[in-house]
Amino acid sequence: MLHAALARALAAHQVGTMFGLIGDANLFMVHSFVHEYDGKYIGAAHEAGAMVMGFGYADLTGRPGVVTVTHGPALTNTLTGLVEGVRGRAPMLLIAGDTATGSRGNIQDIAQRDVVLPTGAGFEQARSPQSTLDDLAVALRRAIVERRPVVLNVPSDFMLADVDYREVPLRLPQEQRAFPDPIAVAGAAARIAAAKCPVVLAGRGAMEARDAVLRLAERIGAPVATTLKARDLFRGEPFALGIAGGLGGPATQEIIDSADLIVSLGAGLNSYTTRRGTLFAGGRVIAVDTRLDAVPALAGSIVSGDAGAVAEALVDALDLRGTPSRSFRTREMAAALAAQEAPGERPRVAPGTVDAPTALRRLDEVLPQRRLVVSDGGRFMMESLRYIHTEPGRFVLPANFGSIGLGMGAAIGAAAADPTRTVVMVAGDGGFMHGGVAEFATAVREHQDMIVVVCNDGGYGAEHIQFTRRGLDPSLSLFAWPDLAAVATAAGGEGFTVRDEDDLDHVAKVIADRRGPLLIDLRLDVEHMTPMP
């Protein structure tokens, strides 16, 4: 039957893990995938969670995150995750059931293509039971090549049709390194030679080119910064500025503002990194990327190519010109960057709460070193992203659509992708209540090694700031949440609440003694949280 043939085809395409929620249009396929082809299936509490699990898996590994849901409301529940995957350029396959072809009066019937296409995701219709294996290969190939979610829409009555299994190859193109145009390289090298205060900025597209980027920075005497998604790439290096943009410290922002040239390699250059476009002032950005459509029009000049290849070519071109290294890196700069990392004096917070930077710094010291970090979205990010670190490439940020509540699902997907590491998921209390509570139980059920840190200031922080800035009553943004540690325990995990310094002193033992997913509820003072830039 088709459901078994689809499961076999997924296994043949080396899909080992699938996320989803079963219903009448996909349950037999999932059963075959698990029991006949030894696949790993992680069932979510909600389709929205399942979709973000697939995102977390794909974002971390670069391999397709495969998700399945049934039809109608099950599909509409995936829409935020579809947009997230599109904007995050995550290769994802969503196998969606559809109402039976002859079931015109089905209460769950909806024009599923019309629902999917506005998200930016691709759509492939299973045209007949006999063509569905070909349609699956097309959808999976598109997801990989186009680096976005693609929905394969399969009517429920197809699943029980008799079909003969056959191998259908994906015919994927061979990966190729994009080498730059020598004329473009020469032009960029001339601009670098004329610069006195250059800065090198690396994005996620330069993650595999770290050594080449550092050689370029050393060659031209430039400090190095990263985008948020490439965070920690240069951590520990001399003259590492950290994250560019609103998350950067005062010394980082001052150095970047004083630069007369920014060499950006593999960076998205969104409004957060560029501080609402101010980075582009005077056309001072050389943007290096393989995708010209990803480079903002305000960039001063563009070099199309692989970040590592362009960095190497620029070094060669500068050597050929005999360009001397600049002296932008100074002892004073190093001292300012070191001072920026020092804790400094902190304000007194309300009784029953802890200071966010102090608590997060302490957690960074005692959390398992072999970790993946997943961040939800929200105001808390202004603190947590500065202080909770990880190795380069071990960070997942499901915030491409500006939604909160996606972190828990992404964390489960990341944990499935790499079960050898502890997943640390950091969320605000609003985001955790929005999308984390139900899927925390999924992490428990799956016995995942996960620590959830909830930055709990008792409400929706960004809205609280807007009210208070205007002298309005902020009570609409505040919530009397349940005891989150007790909620975690009720879900089968463990919970611990941090209200004071004594609790912070005890948290290392709690982490060391955990036996399953652990939730750490950091009680924070809503009046002393850093606003979003």
PENORMO-V173318 format. One line per field, one symbol per residue. phi: phi as a letter, one per 30 degrees, with the letter a starting at -180 (. if undefined). A space follows every 50 residues. Layout:
# PENORMO-V173318
phi->???
This chain:
# PENORMO-V173318
phi->.deddddddddddidcbbclbdadcbddddddedccbhdcccdddadddd ddeddeddddcicddcbbbdcidddddcdddddeddddhcdbccccdbde dccdcddcdaddedddeddjddbbcddaedcdddddddddddedddhadb cccbedddecddbcdadbddhddddbddcddedddddddddddddcbdbc cccddcedcedddddddddcicdbbbdddceidcejddiddiddjddddd dedddddddcaccccicdhddddchhjdddeiidccccadcdddcddddd abbdldedddeddddddddddiddddcddbdddeddddddddeidcddcd eibbddeddddddedcdeddbccbcdckdeedcdddcccadeicbbbdbd ciccicdddddddddddbddbdccccbdddddddbcdddeddddddhddb bcccdccilcdddedddddcicddddccbcdddddddddddjcbbbccca ddddddddddddcdcaeccccddcdddbcdddd
